[in-house]
Amino acid sequence: MIEVSLFGIVLGLIPITLAGLFVTAYLQYRRGDQLIFDLINISLVY
């Protein structure tokens, strides 16, 4: 019975972990884009 419960916990954690990794990667990607656009805007203004 313990193996079945452990198997369910592991199978439940894998999609949550992958989803979290993709969300954080996307947020860093968006922040990186904003940083590049900010640098371009600063260089165009000055």
HTML snippet that shows the backbone in 3Dmol.js (N, CA, C, O; Angstrom):
<script src="https://3Dmol.org/build/3Dmol-min.js"></script>
<div id="view" style="width:600px;height:400px;position:relative"></div>
<script>
const pdb = `
ATOM      1  N   MET A   1       0.823  -1.197   0.000  1.00  0.00           N
ATOM      2  CA  MET A   1       0.000   0.000   0.000  1.00  0.00           C
ATOM      3  C   MET A   1       0.864   1.257   0.000  1.00  0.00           C
ATOM      4  O   MET A   1       0.497   2.264  -0.605  1.00  0.00           O
ATOM      5  N   ILE A   2       1.995   1.203   0.667  1.00  0.00           N
ATOM      6  CA  ILE A   2       2.874   2.378   0.719  1.00  0.00           C
ATOM      7  C   ILE A   2       3.410   2.690  -0.677  1.00  0.00           C
ATOM      8  O   ILE A   2       3.532   3.854  -1.056  1.00  0.00           O
ATOM      9  N   GLU A   3       3.730   1.640  -1.438  1.00  0.00           N
ATOM     10  CA  GLU A   3       4.283   1.870  -2.769  1.00  0.00           C
ATOM     11  C   GLU A   3       3.280   2.579  -3.675  1.00  0.00           C
ATOM     12  O   GLU A   3       3.660   3.447  -4.461  1.00  0.00           O
ATOM     13  N   VAL A   4       2.011   2.217  -3.568  1.00  0.00           N
ATOM     14  CA  VAL A   4       0.984   2.836  -4.399  1.00  0.00           C
ATOM     15  C   VAL A   4       0.848   4.312  -4.041  1.00  0.00           C
ATOM     16  O   VAL A   4       0.748   5.161  -4.927  1.00  0.00           O
ATOM     17  N   SER A   5       0.844   4.617  -2.749  1.00  0.00           N
ATOM     18  CA  SER A   5       0.736   6.011  -2.313  1.00  0.00           C
ATOM     19  C   SER A   5       1.950   6.809  -2.766  1.00  0.00           C
ATOM     20  O   SER A   5       1.818   7.935  -3.245  1.00  0.00           O
ATOM     21  N   LEU A   6       3.129   6.223  -2.612  1.00  0.00           N
ATOM     22  CA  LEU A   6       4.356   6.900  -3.025  1.00  0.00           C
ATOM     23  C   LEU A   6       4.357   7.139  -4.528  1.00  0.00           C
ATOM     24  O   LEU A   6       4.774   8.198  -4.996  1.00  0.00           O
ATOM     25  N   PHE A   7       3.890   6.156  -5.274  1.00  0.00           N
ATOM     26  CA  PHE A   7       3.801   6.290  -6.729  1.00  0.00           C
ATOM     27  C   PHE A   7       2.865   7.435  -7.108  1.00  0.00           C
ATOM     28  O   PHE A   7       3.165   8.206  -8.020  1.00  0.00           O
ATOM     29  N   GLY A   8       1.742   7.548  -6.419  1.00  0.00           N
ATOM     30  CA  GLY A   8       0.803   8.637  -6.685  1.00  0.00           C
ATOM     31  C   GLY A   8       1.387   9.992  -6.343  1.00  0.00           C
ATOM     32  O   GLY A   8       1.185  10.963  -7.073  1.00  0.00           O
ATOM     33  N   ILE A   9       2.109  10.063  -5.238  1.00  0.00           N
ATOM     34  CA  ILE A   9       2.735  11.335  -4.848  1.00  0.00           C
ATOM     35  C   ILE A   9       3.765  11.754  -5.885  1.00  0.00           C
ATOM     36  O   ILE A   9       3.807  12.916  -6.289  1.00  0.00           O
ATOM     37  N   VAL A  10       4.596  10.810  -6.317  1.00  0.00           N
ATOM     38  CA  VAL A  10       5.631  11.126  -7.308  1.00  0.00           C
ATOM     39  C   VAL A  10       4.998  11.556  -8.621  1.00  0.00           C
ATOM     40  O   VAL A  10       5.430  12.540  -9.222  1.00  0.00           O
ATOM     41  N   LEU A  11       3.974  10.829  -9.077  1.00  0.00           N
ATOM     42  CA  LEU A  11       3.311  11.195 -10.330  1.00  0.00           C
ATOM     43  C   LEU A  11       2.605  12.542 -10.216  1.00  0.00           C
ATOM     44  O   LEU A  11       2.464  13.244 -11.217  1.00  0.00           O
ATOM     45  N   GLY A  12       2.163  12.915  -9.027  1.00  0.00           N
ATOM     46  CA  GLY A  12       1.527  14.210  -8.842  1.00  0.00           C
ATOM     47  C   GLY A  12       2.534  15.343  -8.789  1.00  0.00           C
ATOM     48  O   GLY A  12       2.246  16.455  -9.230  1.00  0.00           O
ATOM     49  N   LEU A  13       3.714  15.067  -8.251  1.00  0.00           N
ATOM     50  CA  LEU A  13       4.717  16.127  -8.099  1.00  0.00           C
ATOM     51  C   LEU A  13       5.408  16.468  -9.413  1.00  0.00           C
ATOM     52  O   LEU A  13       5.813  17.612  -9.619  1.00  0.00           O
ATOM     53  N   ILE A  14       5.548  15.493 -10.300  1.00  0.00           N
ATOM     54  CA  ILE A  14       6.277  15.742 -11.553  1.00  0.00           C
ATOM     55  C   ILE A  14       5.608  16.828 -12.399  1.00  0.00           C
ATOM     56  O   ILE A  14       6.305  17.752 -12.816  1.00  0.00           O
ATOM     57  N   PRO A  15       4.299  16.775 -12.678  1.00  0.00           N
ATOM     58  CA  PRO A  15       3.692  17.851 -13.486  1.00  0.00           C
ATOM     59  C   PRO A  15       3.730  19.206 -12.786  1.00  0.00           C
ATOM     60  O   PRO A  15       3.912  20.235 -13.436  1.00  0.00           O
ATOM     61  N   ILE A  16       3.559  19.211 -11.458  1.00  0.00           N
ATOM     62  CA  ILE A  16       3.598  20.483 -10.724  1.00  0.00           C
ATOM     63  C   ILE A  16       4.992  21.091 -10.816  1.00  0.00           C
ATOM     64  O   ILE A  16       5.134  22.298 -11.013  1.00  0.00           O
ATOM     65  N   THR A  17       6.019  20.258 -10.674  1.00  0.00           N
ATOM     66  CA  THR A  17       7.393  20.747 -10.762  1.00  0.00           C
ATOM     67  C   THR A  17       7.687  21.282 -12.156  1.00  0.00           C
ATOM     68  O   THR A  17       8.266  22.359 -12.298  1.00  0.00           O
ATOM     69  N   LEU A  18       7.294  20.543 -13.182  1.00  0.00           N
ATOM     70  CA  LEU A  18       7.530  21.006 -14.551  1.00  0.00           C
ATOM     71  C   LEU A  18       6.779  22.297 -14.834  1.00  0.00           C
ATOM     72  O   LEU A  18       7.314  23.199 -15.479  1.00  0.00           O
ATOM     73  N   ALA A  19       5.541  22.393 -14.355  1.00  0.00           N
ATOM     74  CA  ALA A  19       4.765  23.619 -14.564  1.00  0.00           C
ATOM     75  C   ALA A  19       5.445  24.795 -13.881  1.00  0.00           C
ATOM     76  O   ALA A  19       5.520  25.881 -14.455  1.00  0.00           O
ATOM     77  N   GLY A  20       5.939  24.598 -12.676  1.00  0.00           N
ATOM     78  CA  GLY A  20       6.634  25.666 -11.966  1.00  0.00           C
ATOM     79  C   GLY A  20       7.896  26.102 -12.682  1.00  0.00           C
ATOM     80  O   GLY A  20       8.194  27.295 -12.748  1.00  0.00           O
ATOM     81  N   LEU A  21       8.642  25.145 -13.221  1.00  0.00           N
ATOM     82  CA  LEU A  21       9.860  25.490 -13.958  1.00  0.00           C
ATOM     83  C   LEU A  21       9.529  26.295 -15.206  1.00  0.00           C
ATOM     84  O   LEU A  21      10.212  27.272 -15.513  1.00  0.00           O
ATOM     85  N   PHE A  22       8.489  25.893 -15.927  1.00  0.00           N
ATOM     86  CA  PHE A  22       8.112  26.629 -17.133  1.00  0.00           C
ATOM     87  C   PHE A  22       7.620  28.029 -16.800  1.00  0.00           C
ATOM     88  O   PHE A  22       7.916  28.978 -17.526  1.00  0.00           O
ATOM     89  N   VAL A  23       6.872  28.168 -15.710  1.00  0.00           N
ATOM     90  CA  VAL A  23       6.372  29.496 -15.322  1.00  0.00           C
ATOM     91  C   VAL A  23       7.528  30.410 -14.954  1.00  0.00           C
ATOM     92  O   VAL A  23       7.567  31.560 -15.392  1.00  0.00           O
ATOM     93  N   THR A  24       8.473  29.920 -14.154  1.00  0.00           N
ATOM     94  CA  THR A  24       9.601  30.770 -13.768  1.00  0.00           C
ATOM     95  C   THR A  24      10.479  31.099 -14.973  1.00  0.00           C
ATOM     96  O   THR A  24      10.988  32.215 -15.081  1.00  0.00           O
ATOM     97  N   ALA A  25      10.660  30.142 -15.876  1.00  0.00           N
ATOM     98  CA  ALA A  25      11.454  30.423 -17.076  1.00  0.00           C
ATOM     99  C   ALA A  25      10.770  31.480 -17.931  1.00  0.00           C
ATOM    100  O   ALA A  25      11.436  32.360 -18.477  1.00  0.00           O
ATOM    101  N   TYR A  26       9.443  31.405 -18.053  1.00  0.00           N
ATOM    102  CA  TYR A  26       8.709  32.394 -18.847  1.00  0.00           C
ATOM    103  C   TYR A  26       8.794  33.776 -18.205  1.00  0.00           C
ATOM    104  O   TYR A  26       8.955  34.781 -18.899  1.00  0.00           O
ATOM    105  N   LEU A  27       8.686  33.822 -16.882  1.00  0.00           N
ATOM    106  CA  LEU A  27       8.768  35.120 -16.203  1.00  0.00           C
ATOM    107  C   LEU A  27      10.156  35.729 -16.364  1.00  0.00           C
ATOM    108  O   LEU A  27      10.278  36.938 -16.563  1.00  0.00           O
ATOM    109  N   GLN A  28      11.198  34.914 -16.281  1.00  0.00           N
ATOM    110  CA  GLN A  28      12.550  35.434 -16.491  1.00  0.00           C
ATOM    111  C   GLN A  28      12.724  35.875 -17.935  1.00  0.00           C
ATOM    112  O   GLN A  28      13.388  36.877 -18.198  1.00  0.00           O
ATOM    113  N   TYR A  29      12.138  35.143 -18.870  1.00  0.00           N
ATOM    114  CA  TYR A  29      12.218  35.511 -20.285  1.00  0.00           C
ATOM    115  C   TYR A  29      11.538  36.856 -20.522  1.00  0.00           C
ATOM    116  O   TYR A  29      12.069  37.708 -21.235  1.00  0.00           O
ATOM    117  N   ARG A  30      10.354  37.045 -19.919  1.00  0.00           N
ATOM    118  CA  ARG A  30       9.653  38.331 -20.069  1.00  0.00           C
ATOM    119  C   ARG A  30      10.452  39.461 -19.445  1.00  0.00           C
ATOM    120  O   ARG A  30      10.551  40.545 -20.020  1.00  0.00           O
ATOM    121  N   ARG A  31      11.028  39.214 -18.265  1.00  0.00           N
ATOM    122  CA  ARG A  31      11.808  40.252 -17.597  1.00  0.00           C
ATOM    123  C   ARG A  31      13.052  40.585 -18.420  1.00  0.00           C
ATOM    124  O   ARG A  31      13.459  41.745 -18.491  1.00  0.00           O
ATOM    125  N   GLY A  32      13.650  39.579 -19.037  1.00  0.00           N
ATOM    126  CA  GLY A  32      14.809  39.812 -19.886  1.00  0.00           C
ATOM    127  C   GLY A  32      14.452  40.650 -21.096  1.00  0.00           C
ATOM    128  O   GLY A  32      15.214  41.533 -21.489  1.00  0.00           O
ATOM    129  N   ASP A  33      13.282  40.378 -21.697  1.00  0.00           N
ATOM    130  CA  ASP A  33      12.839  41.183 -22.833  1.00  0.00           C
ATOM    131  C   ASP A  33      12.629  42.629 -22.420  1.00  0.00           C
ATOM    132  O   ASP A  33      13.027  43.545 -23.140  1.00  0.00           O
ATOM    133  N   GLN A  34      12.009  42.842 -21.273  1.00  0.00           N
ATOM    134  CA  GLN A  34      11.768  44.203 -20.810  1.00  0.00           C
ATOM    135  C   GLN A  34      13.083  44.917 -20.558  1.00  0.00           C
ATOM    136  O   GLN A  34      13.212  46.106 -20.851  1.00  0.00           O
ATOM    137  N   LEU A  35      14.064  44.199 -20.017  1.00  0.00           N
ATOM    138  CA  LEU A  35      15.362  44.805 -19.749  1.00  0.00           C
ATOM    139  C   LEU A  35      16.025  45.236 -21.051  1.00  0.00           C
ATOM    140  O   LEU A  35      16.599  46.323 -21.120  1.00  0.00           O
ATOM    141  N   ILE A  36      15.955  44.401 -22.079  1.00  0.00           N
ATOM    142  CA  ILE A  36      16.545  44.745 -23.373  1.00  0.00           C
ATOM    143  C   ILE A  36      15.842  45.954 -23.969  1.00  0.00           C
ATOM    144  O   ILE A  36      16.490  46.860 -24.492  1.00  0.00           O
ATOM    145  N   PHE A  37      14.495  45.968 -23.888  1.00  0.00           N
ATOM    146  CA  PHE A  37      13.753  47.107 -24.427  1.00  0.00           C
ATOM    147  C   PHE A  37      14.069  48.377 -23.652  1.00  0.00           C
ATOM    148  O   PHE A  37      14.146  49.453 -24.246  1.00  0.00           O
ATOM    149  N   ASP A  38      14.254  48.280 -22.341  1.00  0.00           N
ATOM    150  CA  ASP A  38      14.617  49.451 -21.545  1.00  0.00           C
ATOM    151  C   ASP A  38      15.986  49.971 -21.964  1.00  0.00           C
ATOM    152  O   ASP A  38      16.180  51.182 -22.066  1.00  0.00           O
ATOM    153  N   LEU A  39      16.927  49.082 -22.206  1.00  0.00           N
ATOM    154  CA  LEU A  39      18.260  49.519 -22.632  1.00  0.00           C
ATOM    155  C   LEU A  39      18.194  50.187 -23.999  1.00  0.00           C
ATOM    156  O   LEU A  39      18.883  51.178 -24.239  1.00  0.00           O
ATOM    157  N   ILE A  40      17.371  49.650 -24.898  1.00  0.00           N
ATOM    158  CA  ILE A  40      17.220  50.257 -26.223  1.00  0.00           C
ATOM    159  C   ILE A  40      16.602  51.642 -26.087  1.00  0.00           C
ATOM    160  O   ILE A  40      17.049  52.587 -26.738  1.00  0.00           O
ATOM    161  N   ASN A  41      15.572  51.773 -25.242  1.00  0.00           N
ATOM    162  CA  ASN A  41      14.933  53.069 -25.057  1.00  0.00           C
ATOM    163  C   ASN A  41      15.898  54.076 -24.450  1.00  0.00           C
ATOM    164  O   ASN A  41      15.909  55.239 -24.854  1.00  0.00           O
ATOM    165  N   ILE A  42      16.707  53.650 -23.487  1.00  0.00           N
ATOM    166  CA  ILE A  42      17.673  54.566 -22.872  1.00  0.00           C
ATOM    167  C   ILE A  42      18.701  55.004 -23.910  1.00  0.00           C
ATOM    168  O   ILE A  42      19.066  56.178 -23.967  1.00  0.00           O
ATOM    169  N   SER A  43      19.168  54.060 -24.732  1.00  0.00           N
ATOM    170  CA  SER A  43      20.177  54.413 -25.725  1.00  0.00           C
ATOM    171  C   SER A  43      19.591  55.319 -26.801  1.00  0.00           C
ATOM    172  O   SER A  43      20.309  56.147 -27.362  1.00  0.00           O
ATOM    173  N   LEU A  44      18.295  55.180 -27.100  1.00  0.00           N
ATOM    174  CA  LEU A  44      17.676  56.049 -28.102  1.00  0.00           C
ATOM    175  C   LEU A  44      17.433  57.450 -27.544  1.00  0.00           C
ATOM    176  O   LEU A  44      17.525  58.437 -28.274  1.00  0.00           O
ATOM    177  N   VAL A  45      17.124  57.535 -26.256  1.00  0.00           N
ATOM    178  CA  VAL A  45      16.826  58.839 -25.654  1.00  0.00           C
ATOM    179  C   VAL A  45      18.101  59.662 -25.526  1.00  0.00           C
ATOM    180  O   VAL A  45      18.097  60.857 -25.819  1.00  0.00           O
ATOM    181  N   TYR A  46      19.190  59.036 -25.092  1.00  0.00           N
ATOM    182  CA  TYR A  46      20.418  59.807 -24.855  1.00  0.00           C
ATOM    183  C   TYR A  46      21.230  59.886 -26.115  1.00  0.00           C
ATOM    184  O   TYR A  46      22.301  60.493 -26.122  1.00  0.00           O
TER     185      TYR A  46
END
`;
const viewer = $3Dmol.createViewer("view");
viewer.addModel(pdb, "pdb");
viewer.setStyle({}, {cartoon: {color: "spectrum"}});
viewer.zoomTo();
viewer.render();
</script>
